[in-house]
Amino acid sequence: MRILLDECVPRPVRRELPSYEVRTAADMGWAGKTNGELIALVASEGFDVFLTVDQNLRFQQNLRAAQVTVIVLFPRTNRLVDITPLMPKVVIALESIRRGEIAEIRA
């Protein structure tokens, strides 16, 4: 499974997902892209999941039409110390989420 981390997700989060191919927007040369551009790239480049802390994304983009699978984290901040405790729930979500679905992971 290929996962793209949004720019707002700290790069070290990838260590919490060792069983997956995880890339960052910066790795892909997509830093600074708008949400719409990122969603289109996620779909066209064959990523299975887009992981973000952008809680407004689902209201700004038509994710279902794009058939992009999104996991939105709701940490206290977007610092690694606040995101890491959510990662076991992310792994569980990855086991059952389907294309085009949106999962929200809360503390």
ABEGO torsion letter per residue (X at the ends): XBBBBBAABBAAAAAABAABBBBBAAAAGABGBBAAAAAAAAAAAGBABBBBABAAAAAABBAAAAGBBBBBBBBABABAAAAAAAAAAAAAAAAABBBGBBBBBBX
